[in-house]
Amino acid sequence: MTPILPVFLGTLLLAATAHAGDPGRLGRDLTPMGAIKAGNADGSIPAWDGGITTPPAGYKPGGPLVDPFAGEAPTVTITAANAAAYAALLPAGQQEMLRLYPSYKVPVYPSHRSCANVQKVYDGTKKNAEIAKLSASGNGLLDGTIGIPFPMAASGIEMFWNHRLRPRGGFTFRRNFALAAVSRTGDYKLVKVRDEGIIHLMGPGLKAPGDIDTIAKLNNVWITYMATTTAPARLSGQITLVYDNINDDVGPRQAWQYNPGTRRVLRAPDLAFDAPGTNADGLGTVDQFDMMNGSPERYSFKHLGDQEAIIGYNAYRAKLMPYKELLTGQHINQDAMRYERHRVHVVEATLKPGARHVYARRVFFQDEDSWSFAAATLYDTRGAVWRFQEAPVVNSYDVPFCGTALEISNDLQSARYLAAVMTNEEKMPDWKAEVNPDNFTPDALRSLGTR
């Protein structure tokens, strides 16, 4: 593997675009998901060869994901001392992290394009290249099926929808994960959550895959999602239920919350946009979960171009390290992290005139192979960098699909951060979970909360 070289004179290394042309290119010079199949000129980004489709040696079904690259060493470690040479490859928020925290570093490893999906996703993505269609406002998907809606994406709003609706395992899922709001000195208290859902778009289906034949019959819901706080005791029993929209022009997402103190189920119309994130201790907004979720209506999206970048990738170690070692002061333990050089789409979301949000601008680095937002720099209303988000890409090869190791929201003004969706010490996610569709209703929440 060719080592990553410094970027001389700050030159931005632009990649060839994969957005123009015939959908028939999918599976030929483009991957089935729409990425450039070939590697880059110097070999630091390899060609995509199908990704990891079978678990590596040592993996036990139902157990933690084994790191397939555990024996590798960094080719370079970026610190404040050499950051200038790599600035063109790093998100602005990460450059600020290097400037602010002497202990912060970016260990860069050989690149592996490990992402893979099941054939059904590839087949649906190819179909989407011909049928997927956005509403005139860009706030809704009018036609499409399982897979990436716009593998030949040409606009920022299409790229947002590719992130929002990207494949996530199977038709149903159940996870247990932890969150921690970590102080500048490294103090934290874990919050634990069980979430589960039905990803109707992965059928498509209402209660079972294939019980309908078009997303037009999904009642405008692409995912039915429920999250239950299980610890600590003072928060235990809180339940949130969300029906997330396929077309936000029809109306706002539907959401309800069960409060164990009052034993009441109430509508939660404000569970969106810049409302404080659940269990986030003021370190994130509702729409920061999954890097960005919900309606895009308050922002104008623009594709700023494609480039090579250094992003969190194949960070299996971050999923395996005990919390007490992972969660350190000012930033997570960077020895747990793994960064690689990959091609990204740079997507900018700018707050529309008259719209309200605490983030005036968001700039995303979107991985070309998974369409996942791997990094985001969030700007306040003064134009200053406020927060830096990361969601390192990992292949859940037991399915397979490309998810994330965890989610991190670094607050650069308070020197605190939120680490979320950590499964390190939890029961492993079940991507084929048996869930009861009848539990995903407001009427069922109260009985679930009193069990």
Secondary structure, 3 states (H helix, E strand, C coil): CCCCCCCHHHCCCECCCCCCCCHHHECCCECCCCCECCCCCCCCCCCCCCCCCCCCCCCCCCCCCCCCCCCCCCCEEECCCCHHHHHHHCCHHHHHHHHHCCCCCEEECCCCCCCCCCHHHHHHHHHHHHHCEECCCCCEEEECCCCCCCCCCCCHHHHHHHHHCCCCCCCEEEEEEEEEEECCCCCCCEEEEEEEEECHHHCCCCCCCCCCCCHHHCCCEEEEEEEEEEECCCCCCCEEEEEEECECCCCCCEEEEEECCCCEEEECCCCCCCCECCCCCCCCEHHHCCCCCCCCCCEEEEEEEEEEEEEEECCCHHHHCCHHHHCCCCCCCHHHCCEEEEEEEEEEEEECCCCCCCCCEEEEEEECCCCCEEEEEEECCCCCEEEEEECCEEEECCCCEEEECCEEEEECCCCEEEEEEECCCCCCCECCCCCCHHHCCHHHHHHHHCC
